[in-house]
Amino acid sequence: MKHIKKILSWALFPLILVLTAIVFIVASGANPVQALSIFIEGIFGNTYSFCEVFVKATPLILTGLACAVAFRTGFFNIGAEGQFYIGAIAAAAIALRASVLPPLLRIICAFAAGFIAGGLWSLIAAVFKLKFRISEIIVTIMLTYIAINFVGMAVRTFLQDPAGNMPQSEKLQSALTLPRLVTGTRMHLGFPIALALSLTVWFLMEKTTWGYELRAVGFNPRAAQCCGISVAGGVVRAAMLSGGLAGLAGVIEVLAIQKKLLESFSADCGYTGVLIALLAANKPQYVPLVAIVYAAVTVGASTMQRRAGVPSAMVNVLIGVAVVMLLLRTMLAQRTRKEEKKHA
């Protein structure tokens, strides 16, 4: 009976989301059957649309992983967006200015620089948390605004294209970009890299002593300290890994999609990563699946908006509803466990 109740509670998720979507479609004056048919066709209708799902999922996987790692350790990193931009700046600077290096080595250095830059940007919030007891939520949000404006400054000064007067860097040479995997689409090498990083993070968090210590710090800092685990060290490591992963999302976006640095190119990937992590229950193994589903819904909704007039903003509403339902379910489960302990 317990297992049946659990299955039914999870089955309610898609049912409520579909009913909510139908309400929005009807409110938009569209035919629900026709709109949903267009939605599905928008995802699977052709090779380009199908591959676009994985293109959009790539940065979400990495920012989702970044948030999931941080949240599991009790470090509430809400600034993946800022770390995304900082990683992009570092990658663009290496790719454009380190001309003495061969292309392949320059790409490797761009990835390393993006990871380190994103990690250090996140580490600032960790230091404020540990040394001054200032909430990392506030610090990471403020650092995001600084990072976004730093990009604006960079593309107008030291990284601006010398051949033009637009606020953007010069375009990367083809040898410095990530290769396309499917001809005629934007599908690139970044997607398998993101999947490989997901597997790596899962292994680190679930199968190593290092990951066990991070999870212990997040679960109960005081108990972890009593067991000889450094809480400060765990927060620092989580901040570096989390910020580094978000920084890699920026690196891939620059090297594979934009192929130059410009303002406001992230499409809020860092903010969406928070939602991806929450829906994946902060577990790295579930992040790619949630990110792909989110990307598929986004692609389908865009097609539905063009052809059926249903606002694509509906996606954000549905994600919000899903997060609220997940939080309610978690709260009810905790209350049930408390009541069971009382009666035991």
TISESE-31489 format. One record per residue: residue number from 0; residue in one letter; x, y, z of N, C-alpha, C in turn. Coordinates in steps of 0.1 Angstrom, whole numbers, plus 5000, padded with zeros to 4 digits. Each point is the difference from the previous one (the first is absolute). Last residue first. Layout:
BEGIN
  resi  resn  neast  nnorth   nup  caeast  canorth  caup  ceast  cnorth   cup
   NUM     a      X       Y     Z       X        Y     Z      X       Y     Z
...
***
This chain:
BEGIN
  resi  resn  neast  nnorth   nup  caeast  canorth  caup  ceast  cnorth   cup
   343     a   5055    5056  5171    5008     4988  5001   5003    4996  5014
   342     h   4976    5040  4984    4992     4988  5003   5008    4987  5001
   341     k   5022    5041  4989    4992     5003  5012   4992    4988  5005
   340     k   5023    4999  4958    5009     4999  5011   4993    5002  5014
   339     e   4976    5007  4960    5003     4986  5002   5009    4997  5011
   338     e   4991    5045  4988    4988     4994  5006   5002    4985  5003
   337     k   5033    5023  4976    5000     5005  5013   4988    4993  5008
   336     r   5004    4993  4954    5010     4993  5007   5000    5003  5015
   335     t   4971    5023  4971    4995     4986  5002   5011    4993  5008
   334     r   5010    5043  4987    4990     5001  5010   4995    4985  5003
   333     q   5030    5006  4965    5007     5003  5012   4990    5000  5012
   332     a   4982    4996  4957    5008     4988  5003   5007    5002  5013
   331     l   4978    5037  4982    4990     4990  5005   5007    4987  5004
   330     m   5026    5034  4980    4996     5004  5013   4990    4990  5006
   329     t   5015    4993  4956    5011     4998  5010   4996    5004  5014
   328     r   4970    5008  4965    5001     4985  5002   5011    4998  5010
   327     l   4994    5044  4987    4989     4995  5008   5001    4986  5003
   326     l   5031    5018  4970    5003     5005  5014   4988    4995  5009
   325     l   4995    4990  4955    5011     4992  5005   5003    5005  5015
   324     m   4968    5024  4975    4995     4987  5003   5011    4991  5007
   323     v   5013    5042  4984    4991     5002  5012   4994    4986  5004
   322     v   5026    5002  4960    5008     5002  5012   4992    5001  5013
   321     a   4977    4997  4959    5007     4987  5003   5009    5002  5012
   320     v   4978    5038  4983    4990     4991  5006   5007    4987  5004
   319     g   5027    5030  4976    4996     5005  5013   4991    4991  5008
   318     i   5009    4991  4955    5011     4996  5008   4998    5005  5015
   317     l   4968    5012  4968    4999     4985  5003   5012    4996  5009
   316     v   4999    5045  4984    4989     4997  5010   5000    4986  5004
   315     n   5030    5012  4967    5005     5005  5013   4989    4998  5010
   314     v   4988    4990  4956    5011     4990  5005   5004    5004  5014
   313     m   4971    5028  4974    4993     4989  5007   5010    4990  5006
   312     a   5011    5036  4970    5002     5003  5015   4993    4990  5008
   311     s   4996    5003  4952    5010     4991  5005   5004    5002  5015
   310     p   4951    5010  4974    5013     5006  5005   5009    4990  5005
   309     v   4965    4992  4960    5000     4998  5015   5014    5005  5005
   308     g   4984    4998  4953    4998     5013  5007   4999    4998  5015
   307     a   5010    4969  4961    4987     4999  5006   4996    5013  5009
   306     r   5042    4993  4975    4990     4995  4991   4986    5000  5006
   305     r   5040    5017  5023    5000     5005  4986   4988    4996  4992
   304     q   5006    4984  5044    4997     5014  5000   5000    5006  4986
   303     m   5012    4955  5007    4985     5001  5002   4997    5015  5001
   302     t   5045    4988  4996    4993     4997  4987   4985    5002  5002
   301     s   5026    5006  5038    5003     5010  4990   4993    4998  4987
   300     a   4997    4967  5034    4992     5012  5003   5003    5011  4990
   299     g   5026    4961  4998    4986     4997  4995   4991    5012  5003
   298     v   5044    5002  5015    5000     5000  4986   4986    4998  4995
   297     t   5006    4998  5046    5003     5014  4995   4999    5000  4985
   296     v   4997    4959  5022    4987     5007  5002   5002    5015  4994
   295     a   5038    4972  5000    4990     4995  4990   4987    5008  5001
   294     a   5034    5009  5032    5004     5005  4987   4990    4996  4989
   293     y   4994    4982  5043    4998     5014  5001   5003    5006  4986
   292     v   5011    4955  5006    4985     5002  5000   4997    5015  4999
   291     i   5045    4990  5005    4995     4996  4987   4985    5002  4999
   290     a   5020    5006  5042    5004     5011  4991   4995    4997  4986
   289     v   4993    4967  5033    4991     5012  5002   5004    5011  4990
   288     l   5027    4962  4999    4987     4997  4995   4991    5012  5002
   287     p   5044    5003  5016    5000     5000  4985   4985    4997  4995
   286     v   5008    4999  5049    5001     5013  4993   4999    5000  4985
   285     y   5002    4962  5033    4987     5004  4994   5000    5013  4993
   284     q   5038    4981  5022    4996     4990  4991   4987    5004  4993
   283     p   5019    5026  5037    5007     5002  4986   4995    4990  4990
   282     k   4971    5020  5042    5008     4988  4997   5006    5001  4986
   281     n   4968    5030  5025    5014     5003  5002   5009    4987  4998
   280     a   4953    5003  4989    5002     4997  5014   5015    5001  5004
   279     a   4978    5013  4958    5008     4988  5000   5003    4995  5014
   278     l   4976    5040  4992    4992     4990  4994   5008    4986  5000
   277     l   5023    5038  5015    4989     4997  5010   4992    4989  4994
   276     a   5035    5016  4973    5005     4993  5012   4989    4996  5009
   275     i   4989    5027  4963    5004     4986  4995   5004    4992  5012
   274     l   4991    5045  5007    4988     4992  4999   5003    4986  4996
   273     v   5036    5030  5002    4994     4998  5014   4988    4991  4999
   272     g   5020    5014  4960    5007     4989  5006   4995    4998  5014
   271     t   4985    5037  4975    4993     4988  4997   5006    4988  5006
   270     y   5022    5041  5003    4988     5000  5008   4992    4988  4998
   269     g   5038    5005  4973    5004     4999  5014   4988    4999  5010
   268     c   4994    5009  4953    5004     4986  5002   5003    4997  5015
   267     d   4983    5040  4971    4997     4997  5014   5003    4985  5004
   266     a   5012    5021  4957    4986     4996  5001   4996    4995  5014
   265     s   5044    5018  4981    4998     4988  5008   4986    4994  5000
   264     f   5023    5042  4981    4999     4988  4991   4996    4988  5007
   263     s   5010    5052  5010    4987     4993  5001   4998    4988  4991
   262     e   5041    5029  4984    4992     5002  5012   4987    4991  5000
   261     l   5047    4984  4976    4991     5012  4999   4991    5000  5012
   260     l   5044    4972  4974    4995     5004  5012   4991    5013  4998
   259     k   5010    4956  4967    5005     5013  5003   4994    5003  5014
   258     k   4987    4961  4978    5013     5001  4993   5005    5015  5001
   257     q   4957    4975  5015    5001     5014  4997   5013    5002  4991
   256     i   4991    4954  5013    4988     5007  4994   5003    5014  4996
   255     a   5035    4971  5018    4992     4992  4991   4989    5007  4994
   254     l   5033    5019  5031    5007     4993  4990   4992    4992  4990
   253     v   4980    5026  5037    5008     5009  4992   5007    4992  4988
   252     e   4974    4976  5032    4992     5009  4992   5008    5009  4991
   251     i   5023    4972  5030    4994     4992  4988   4991    5009  4992
   250     v   5019    5019  5039    5010     4996  4991   4994    4994  4987
   249     g   4972    5008  5037    5003     5012  4993   5011    4998  4989
   248     a   4990    4965  5029    4988     5002  4992   5002    5013  4991
   247     l   5032    4989  5033    5001     4992  4988   4988    5002  4990
   246     g   4999    5021  5043    5010     5007  4991   5002    4992  4987
   245     a   4974    4981  5034    4992     5011  4994   5009    5007  4990
   244     l   5021    4967  5025    4991     4994  4991   4991    5011  4993
   243     g   5030    5014  5034    5007     4995  4988   4991    4994  4990
   242     g   4982    5014  5042    5003     5011  4991   5008    4996  4988
   241     s   4991    4966  5031    4988     5006  4996   5002    5011  4990
   240     l   5037    4981  5022    4995     4991  4990   4987    5006  4994
   239     m   5020    5025  5035    5009     4999  4988   4994    4991  4989
   238     a   4977    5002  5041    4999     5013  4993   5009    5000  4988
   237     a   5002    4963  5029    4987     5001  4993   4999    5012  4992
   236     r   5038    4996  5027    5000     4991  4989   4987    5000  4992
   235     v   5002    5026  5039    5009     5005  4990   5001    4991  4988
   234     v   4975    4985  5037    4993     5012  4994   5009    5005  4989
   233     g   5018    4966  5026    4989     4995  4992   4993    5011  4992
   232     g   5033    5011  5032    5006     4994  4988   4990    4995  4991
   231     a   4986    5017  5041    5004     5011  4992   5007    4994  4987
   230     v   4986    4969  5032    4989     5006  4994   5004    5012  4991
   229     s   5027    4954  5015    5001     5015  5000   4988    5006  4993
   228     i   5004    4952  5027    4998     5006  4987   5001    5015  5001
   227     g   4999    4967  5037    5013     5004  4995   5000    5005  4986
   226     c   4963    4987  5030    5006     4988  4993   5014    5004  4994
   225     c   4973    5034  5019    5003     4990  5011   5006    4988  4995
   224     q   4984    5031  4969    5012     5005  5007   5004    4991  5011
   223     a   4961    4990  4977    5012     4998  4991   5012    5005  5007
   222     a   4959    5008  5021    5004     4985  5001   5012    4997  4992
   221     r   4983    5044  4997    5005     4997  5013   5004    4986  5002
   220     p   4979    5014  4959    5014     5005  5002   5006    4997  5014
   219     n   4963    4976  4969    5001     5004  5014   5014    5005  5003
   218     f   4984    4992  4954    4989     4993  5008   5000    5005  5015
   217     g   5034    5015  4969    4987     5005  4996   4988    4995  5009
   216     v   5044    4983  5005    5000     5014  5004   4987    5007  4997
   215     a   5007    4956  4985    4999     5000  5014   4999    5014  5006
   214     r   5008    4993  4954    4986     4997  5003   4998    5000  5015
   213     l   5044    5006  4985    4992     5011  4995   4985    4998  5004
   212     e   5030    4964  5008    5003     5011  5009   4991    5013  4997
   211     y   4999    4963  4971    4993     4997  5012   5002    5011  5010
   210     g   5024    5002  4960    4985     5003  4998   4993    4997  5013
   209     w   5045    4989  5000    4999     5014  4998   4985    5004  4999
   208     t   5011    4955  5000    5001     5005  5013   4998    5016  5000
   207     t   4978    4971  4960    5013     5003  5005   4999    5006  5015
   206     k   4963    4988  4969    5009     4988  5001   5014    5003  5005
   205     e   4963    5033  4992    4993     4988  5005   5010    4988  5003
   204     m   5012    5044  4981    4991     5003  5011   4995    4987  5007
   203     l   5029    4998  4961    5007     5007  5011   4991    5002  5013
   202     f   4981    4981  4960    5010     4991  5006   5007    5007  5012
   201     w   4971    5026  4975    4992     4990  5007   5010    4990  5007
   200     v   5018    5033  4972    4996     5006  5012   4992    4989  5009
   199     t   5015    4987  4957    5011     5002  5009   4996    5006  5013
   198     l   4968    4994  4966    5004     4987  5005   5011    5002  5010
   197     s   4986    5038  4978    4990     4996  5009   5003    4986  5007
   196     l   5028    5018  4966    5002     5007  5013   4989    4996  5010
   195     a   4997    4983  4957    5012     4994  5006   5002    5007  5014
   194     l   4966    5018  4972    4996     4986  5006   5012    4994  5007
   193     a   5009    5040  4978    4991     5003  5012   4995    4986  5006
   192     i   5025    4998  4960    5009     5005  5011   4992    5002  5013
   191     p   4977    4990  4960    5006     4988  5006   5010    5004  5011
   190     f   4980    5037  4978    4990     4991  5006   5006    4987  5006
   189     g   5026    5033  4975    4997     5003  5014   4991    4991  5007
   188     l   5013    5000  4952    5007     4991  5009   4997    5003  5015
   187     h   4962    5013  4964    5015     5002  5001   5005    4990  5010
   186     m   4954    5018  4967    5005     4989  5010   5015    5000  5000
   185     r   4969    5027  4973    5009     5006  5009   5006    4991  5010
   184     t   4984    4988  4947    4994     5004  5013   5011    5007  5008
   183     g   5008    4981  4957    4988     5007  4998   4993    5004  5013
   182     t   5032    4959  5003    5000     5010  4989   4987    5007  4999
   181     v   5022    4979  5044    4990     4996  4991   4999    5012  4989
   180     l   5032    5003  5035    4999     4985  4999   4990    4996  4990
   179     r   5035    5045  5007    4986     4995  5000   5000    4985  4998
   178     p   5042    5027  5025    4994     4995  4987   4985    4997  5001
   177     l   5027    5039  5028    4997     4986  5001   4993    4995  4988
   176     t   5036    5041  4998    4987     4997  5004   4997    4985  5001
   175     l   5040    5024  4984    4999     5002  5015   4986    4997  5005
   174     a   5014    4998  4953    5008     4991  5007   4999    5001  5015
   173     s   4978    5031  4971    4993     4987  5000   5008    4989  5007
   172     q   5005    5052  5015    5004     4992  4988   4993    4986  5001
   171     l   4977    5042  5024    5011     4990  5002   5003    4993  4987
   170     k   4982    5052  5005    4995     4986  4999   5012    4990  5001
   169     e   4999    5048  5026    5001     4995  4986   4996    4986  5000
   168     s   4977    5029  5037    5013     4996  4996   5001    4996  4986
   167     q   4964    5037  5020    5003     4985  4999   5014    4998  4996
   166     p   4968    5043  4999    5005     4994  5013   5000    4985  5000
   165     m   5009    5034  4956    4990     4993  5008   5005    4994  5013
   164     n   5024    5022  4963    4997     5009  5011   4988    4994  5008
   163     g   5043    4978  4967    4986     5005  5000   4998    5009  5012
   162     a   5041    4975  4990    4995     5003  4987   4986    5007  4999
   161     p   5023    4983  5040    5007     5012  4995   4995    5004  4986
   160     d   4974    4974  5041    5005     4997  4986   5006    5013  4995
   159     q   4998    4991  5053    4992     5005  4989   5007    4997  4987
   158     l   5015    4992  5047    4996     4988  4991   4991    5005  4988
   157     f   5018    5031  5034    5011     4991  4996   4996    4988  4992
   156     t   4964    5035  5005    5014     5004  5003   5010    4990  4995
   155     r   4951    4995  4999    5002     5014  4995   5014    5005  5002
   154     v   4985    4957  5013    4997     5001  4986   5000    5014  4995
   153     a   5007    4992  5047    5010     4993  4992   4998    5001  4985
   152     m   4968    5018  5031    5012     5008  5000   5010    4993  4991
   151     g   4960    4977  5007    4998     5012  4992   5012    5009  4999
   150     v   5003    4962  5028    5000     4996  4986   4997    5012  4991
   149     f   4997    5007  5045    5014     4999  4997   5001    4995  4985
   148     n   4958    5003  5020    5005     5013  4996   5014    5000  4997
   147     i   4981    4960  5016    4993     5004  4987   5005    5014  4995
   146     a   5016    4984  5042    5005     4992  4988   4994    5004  4987
   145     i   4984    5019  5041    5014     5005  4997   5005    4993  4987
   144     y   4959    4985  5017    4999     5014  4994   5013    5005  4996
   143     t   5000    4960  5024    4995     4998  4987   4998    5013  4993
   142     l   5013    5000  5045    5011     4997  4991   4995    4997  4986
   141     m   4968    5006  5034    5007     5013  4997   5012    4998  4990
   140     i   4977    4961  5015    4991     5008  4992   5007    5014  4996
   139     t   5022    4971  5030    5000     4995  4986   4991    5007  4991
   138     v   5001    5013  5046    5013     5003  4994   5000    4994  4985
   137     i   4962    4991  5028    5001     5015  4997   5013    5002  4992
   136     i   4994    4957  5015    4989     5003  4991   5001    5014  4995
   135     e   5028    4983  5034    5005     4998  4987   4990    5003  4989
   134     s   5004    5022  5051    4993     4990  4992   5005    4999  4986
   133     i   5030    5014  5042    4991     5007  4991   4994    4989  4990
   132     r   5035    4997  5037    4986     4995  5002   4990    5008  4992
   131     f   5050    5003  5000    4992     5011  5005   4985    4996  5003
   130     k   5035    4968  4985    5008     5010  5008   4990    5010  5007
   129     l   4983    4965  4971    5008     4994  5010   5006    5010  5010
   128     k   4974    5014  4961    4992     4992  5009   5008    4995  5012
   127     f   5022    5024  4966    4991     5009  5008   4991    4992  5010
   126     v   5027    4976  4970    5009     5007  5010   4991    5009  5009
   125     a   4979    4978  4964    5004     4990  5010   5008    5007  5011
   124     a   4990    5025  4961    4988     4998  5009   5003    4991  5012
   123     i   5033    5005  4967    4998     5012  5007   4989    4999  5010
   122     l   5008    4965  4969    5008     4999  5013   4999    5013  5008
   121     s   4982    4996  4956    4991     4994  5010   5007    5000  5013
   120     w   5025    5014  4965    4989     5010  5001   4991    4995  5011
   119     l   5035    4972  4987    5005     5011  5008   4989    5010  5003
   118     g   4990    4965  4970    5002     4995  5013   5005    5010  5010
   117     g   4996    5010  4954    4987     4998  5006   5001    4996  5014
   116     a   5040    5004  4976    4994     5013  5002   4986    4999  5007
   115     i   5023    4960  4987    5007     5006  5012   4993    5014  5003
   114     f   4985    4976  4962    4997     4992  5012   5006    5008  5012
   113     g   5010    5017  4958    4986     5002  5003   4996    4993  5013
   112     a   5043    4993  4983    4999     5014  5005   4985    5003  5004
   111     a   5010    4958  4979    5006     5001  5014   4998    5014  5006
   110     f   4986    4994  4956    4992     4992  5009   5005    5001  5014
   109     a   5026    5019  4967    4987     5008  5001   4991    4993  5010
   108     c   5040    4978  4987    5002     5011  5010   4988    5008  5002
   107     i   4997    4968  4967    5002     4993  5013   5002    5010  5011
   106     i   4999    5016  4956    4986     4996  5004   5001    4993  5014
   105     r   5041    5012  4980    4992     5012  5004   4986    4997  5004
   104     l   5027    4966  4982    5005     5003  5013   4993    5013  5006
   103     l   4991    4987  4956    4995     4990  5009   5004    5003  5014
   102     p   5016    5029  4965    4986     5001  5002   4995    4990  5011
   101     p   5050    5018  5004    4993     4993  4989   4985    4999  5004
   100     l   5030    5041  5020    4997     4986  5003   4993    4994  4987
    99     v   5011    5046  5005    5013     4992  4999   4997    4985  5001
    98     s   4966    5035  5005    5003     4996  4986   5013    4992  4999
    97     a   4965    5018  5037    5012     4991  5001   5004    4994  4986
    96     r   4962    5030  5006    5012     5007  5003   5012    4991  5001
    95     l   4953    4986  4991    5003     5011  4991   5014    5006  5002
    94     a   4983    4963  5026    4999     4996  4986   5004    5011  4991
    93     i   4999    5008  5047    5011     4990  4996   4999    4997  4985
    92     a   4967    5028  5018    5013     5007  5001   5011    4990  4996
    91     a   4956    4984  5002    5002     5009  4989   5013    5006  5000
    90     a   4988    4973  5037    5002     4992  4987   5003    5009  4988
    89     a   4989    5021  5041    5013     4993  5001   5003    4992  4987
    88     i   4957    5020  5005    5011     5010  4998   5014    4994  5000
    87     a   4963    4972  5010    5000     5003  4986   5011    5011  4997
    86     g   4993    4986  5044    5006     4990  4993   5001    5003  4985
    85     i   4976    5029  5027    5014     5001  5003   5008    4989  4993
    84     y   4953    5000  4997    5006     5011  4992   5015    5001  5003
    83     f   4976    4967  5024    4999     4997  4985   5007    5011  4992
    82     q   4994    5007  5046    5011     4991  4997   5001    4996  4986
    81     g   4963    5025  5014    5012     5008  5000   5012    4992  4997
    80     e   4960    4977  5004    4999     5009  4989   5013    5009  4999
    79     a   4991    4972  5037    5006     4992  4989   5000    5009  4987
    78     g   4987    5009  5050    5007     5008  4990   5006    4993  4988
    77     i   4978    4985  5042    4989     5005  4991   5007    5008  4989
    76     n   5014    4963  5040    5005     5008  4989   4989    5004  4991
    75     f   5006    4980  5050    4989     5004  4991   5005    5010  4990
    74     f   5020    4959  5032    5005     5013  4995   4990    5004  4989
    73     g   4999    4958  5023    4995     5010  5009   5005    5014  4996
    72     t   5006    4957  4977    5010     5003  5010   4996    5011  5010
    71     r   4974    4985  4962    5002     4988  5008   5010    5003  5012
    70     f   4991    5034  4968    4989     4998  5009   5002    4988  5009
    69     a   5032    5010  4966    5000     5010  5011   4989    4997  5010
    68     v   5002    4973  4962    5011     4997  5008   5001    5010  5012
    67     a   4966    5007  4967    4998     4988  5008   5011    4997  5009
    66     c   5004    5036  4970    4991     5003  5011   4998    4988  5009
    65     a   5026    4995  4961    5006     5009  5009   4992    5003  5012
    64     l   4982    4973  4966    5010     4993  5007   5007    5009  5011
    63     g   4971    5021  4969    4993     4991  5009   5009    4992  5009
    62     t   5019    5025  4966    4996     5009  5011   4991    4992  5010
    61     l   5014    4976  4962    5012     5004  5008   4996    5009  5011
    60     i   4967    4985  4970    5005     4988  5007   5012    5005  5010
    59     l   4981    5031  4970    4991     4997  5012   5005    4988  5008
    58     p   5021    5013  4959    5003     5009  5011   4992    4998  5012
    57     t   4990    4971  4963    5014     4999  5004   5003    5010  5011
    56     a   4957    4996  4976    5002     4992  5013   5014    5001  5005
    55     k   4987    5019  4958    4994     5008  5011   5002    4993  5013
    54     v   5013    4976  4962    5008     5012  5000   4996    5009  5012
    53     f   4975    4961  4991    5013     4997  5006   5009    5012  5001
    52     v   4959    5004  4977    4997     4997  5014   5013    4998  5007
    51     e   5001    5006  4954    4999     5012  5007   4997    4998  5015
    50     c   4999    4965  4968    5013     5003  5005   5001    5013  5008
    49     f   4959    4988  4980    5003     4990  5009   5014    5002  5006
    48     s   4985    5028  4965    4993     5003  5013   5004    4990  5011
    47     y   5018    4994  4956    5005     5012  5007   4993    5002  5013
    46     t   4986    4964  4973    5013     4997  5006   5005    5013  5008
    45     n   4947    4995  4994    5012     4999  4991   5013    4999  5008
    44     g   4956    4996  5021    4996     5002  4986   5011    4999  4990
    43     f   4995    4998  5051    5005     4988  4993   4997    5002  4984
    42     i   4991    5036  5033    5011     4992  5005   5006    4990  4991
    41     g   4961    5025  4989    5011     5010  5001   5012    4993  5006
    40     e   4959    4976  4997    5007     5002  4986   5012    5009  5001
    39     i   4973    4996  5038    5008     4987  4998   5007    5001  4987
    38     f   4972    5036  5009    5010     5000  5010   5009    4987  4998
    37     i   4961    5005  4974    5011     5009  4996   5012    5000  5009
    36     s   4962    4977  5014    5005     4993  4988   5012    5008  4994
    35     l   4975    5019  5035    5009     4989  5005   5006    4992  4989
    34     a   4969    5033  4988    5011     5007  5006   5010    4989  5005
    33     q   4958    4986  4983    5009     5005  4989   5013    5006  5006
    32     v   4967    4985  5031    5005     4989  4992   5010    5004  4989
    31     p   4978    5034  5026    5010     4993  5008   5006    4988  4992
    30     n   4982    5047  4979    4995     4987  5002   5010    4991  5007
    29     a   4997    5055  5008    5005     4989  4990   4993    4987  5003
    28     g   4999    5044  5025    4991     4999  4988   5004    4990  4990
    27     s   5018    5012  5045    5007     5007  4989   4991    4999  4987
    26     a   4988    4977  5040    4999     5014  5003   5006    5009  4988
    25     v   5003    4953  4998    4986     5004  4998   4999    5015  5002
    24     i   5041    4981  5009    4998     4999  4986   4986    5005  4997
    23     f   5013    4996  5045    5006     5012  4994   4998    5000  4985
    22     v   4983    4963  5024    4993     5012  5005   5006    5013  4993
    21     i   5022    4958  4994    4987     5001  4992   4992    5013  5003
    20     a   5039    4990  5025    5004     5004  4986   4987    5002  4992
    19     t   4995    4983  5043    5004     5014  5001   5003    5005  4986
    18     l   4993    4954  5004    4987     5007  5002   5003    5015  5001
    17     v   5037    4972  4998    4993     5000  4987   4987    5008  5001
    16     l   5025    4995  5039    5007     5009  4991   4993    5000  4986
    15     i   4984    4971  5034    4998     5014  5004   5006    5009  4990
    14     l   5010    4954  4994    4985     5003  4998   4997    5014  5003
    13     p   5044    4984  5008    4997     5003  4986   4986    5003  4997
    12     f   5010    4990  5046    5008     5011  4995   4997    5003  4985
    11     l   4982    4963  5026    4992     5012  5000   5008    5011  4994
    10     a   5019    4958  5007    4992     5000  4988   4992    5013  5000
     9     w   5026    4990  5038    5008     5004  4989   4992    5001  4987
     8     s   4978    4984  5038    5004     5014  5003   5009    5005  4989
     7     l   4987    4955  4998    4989     5009  4997   5003    5014  5002
     6     i   5031    4967  5013    4999     5001  4985   4989    5009  4996
     5     k   5006    4992  5046    5011     5008  4995   4999    5001  4985
     4     k   4968    4974  5022    4998     5014  5003   5011    5008  4994
     3     i   5005    4954  4997    4989     5005  4991   4998    5014  5002
     2     h   5030    4979  5029    5006     5002  4987   4989    5005  4990
     1     k   4986    4989  5044    5009     5011  5000   5006    5004  4986
     0     m   4973    4961  5006    4992     5012  5000   5009    5013  5000
***
